Amino acid sequence: MHEHNGLPEGEVRSDQEIREPNLYRVILCNDDYTTMDFVIEILIVVFHKPAAEATRIMLDVHKKGKGLCGIYNYDIATTKIDRVHQLARKREFPLKCSLEEA
């Protein structure tokens, strides 16, 4: 049996429990002004969704009041939310994007 650092091969010493990072749902919220086309554009550009999936999520936003864009770690989630708000402001849409713990 091969040993590395005094442990049998394949075993790893851990002084603390390895924890998965918390994950967050990124949600787009409906409003009365943002166009459906812009929401689809956001889903394709920011969230890299194929057109058919982007359309389905946009319809959730339109009909249910919100739609799930994806589940990410905190840093990626907040970066995507900032990008959505930046693009919406640039186009003068009040589109809001939020996160909730997954």
Buried (B, 14 or more C-beta within 10 A) or exposed (E): EEEEEEEEEEEEEEEEEEEEEEBBBBBBBBBEEBEEEBBBBBBBEBBEBEEEBBBBBBBBBBEEEBBBBBEBEEEBBBEBBEBBBEBBEEEEBEBBBBBEEE
